[in-house]
Amino acid sequence: MNTQKVTILDVQEAKKEKRKLVMVTAYDYPFGLMADEAGVDIVLVGDSLGMVVMGLDGTVAVTMENMIHHIRAVVTGCKRPLVVGDMPFMSYNTSIRDAIINAGRLMKEGGCDVIKLEGGTGFAPTVEAIVKAGIPVQGHIGLTPQTASALGGFKMQGKDASAAKCIIDDARALEDAGAFSLILEAVPAPLGKLVAGAVSIPVVGIGAGPDVDGQVLVTHDMIGLFDKFVPKFVKQYTRIRPTIIDAIKAYGEEVRGVSFPGPEHSFKMSDDALEQLKKMIPDASAE
């Protein structure tokens, strides 16, 4: 496996070569390390951690401090893939100055390679300013979870021609603003193909059909670790949650049945040392 660090140029070259990009999420050191060893191209430390790690109902309550903490952990284990740090809600919405400062924090304090933010045409000036400040930006259009309530919930976007045209306009505006790639979420497959063909930068889909330039999934969804719901666009390649629960149950049964820890899990003490210890504390029982 190639161990050379993935760069923005590598990501953009993949589209030219018609090589599909593989992107997953990670929120801590172990998952960052496993994503690295699995050979993915891009790892997203997404604000989806609010739901799958923190147990919240959405992403809105995730803070900059939450993101920096998790990005730092992922970067420690994730050496080869391009690491994307997600800008949380209201970290870039208030002003362009705030957006630049907070994007810089994710890179300086978290250590990610690039940042991602949600929004289309209306956020193109923000993207342009962040890029001019020397911070690479990945856009996110279609279903944008931070503003899902304004979109009518976690629903497919771009169902009619007018809404689909707006999403294509969003993609072009973000490309013109300097975004190096886009996430396109929850749109009809034909629209995914049109968006990917409308811009020269890579379009990574999540529920956007097979004809985009790559795919991203939330790892906790893909491996069956998150149990609240499974989005339509998710394929579960395994279901690890029941296995973990069974392991914890088995441990509990062995602890209660005094079969764990066994001799192979226990440290030994020489007979002489034990006898000396008993003499030092005659009231203690070592039985």
Sequence and secondary structure as in RCSB ss.txt:
>XXXX:A:sequence
MNTQKVTILDVQEAKKEKRKLVMVTAYDYPFGLMADEAGVDIVLVGDSLGMVVMGLDGTVAVTMENMIHHIRAVV
TGCKRPLVVGDMPFMSYNTSIRDAIINAGRLMKEGGCDVIKLEGGTGFAPTVEAIVKAGIPVQGHIGLTPQTASA
LGGFKMQGKDASAAKCIIDDARALEDAGAFSLILEAVPAPLGKLVAGAVSIPVVGIGAGPDVDGQVLVTHDMIGL
FDKFVPKFVKQYTRIRPTIIDAIKAYGEEVRGVSFPGPEHSFKMSDDALEQLKKMIPDASAE
>XXXX:A:secstr
   S   HHHHHHHHHTT  EEEEE  SHHHHHHHHHHT SEEEE TTHHHHTT  SSSTT  HHHHHHHHHHHH
HH  SSEEEEE  TTSSSS HHHHHHHHHHIIIII  SEEEEEBSGGGHHHHHHHHHTT  EEEEEES GGGGGG
GTSS     SHHHHHHHHHHHHHHHHHT SEEEEES  HHHHHHHHHH SS EEEESS TTSSEEEE HHHHTT 
  S   TT   S  HHHHHHHHHHHHHHHHHTT SS GGGS    HHHHHHHHHHSTT    
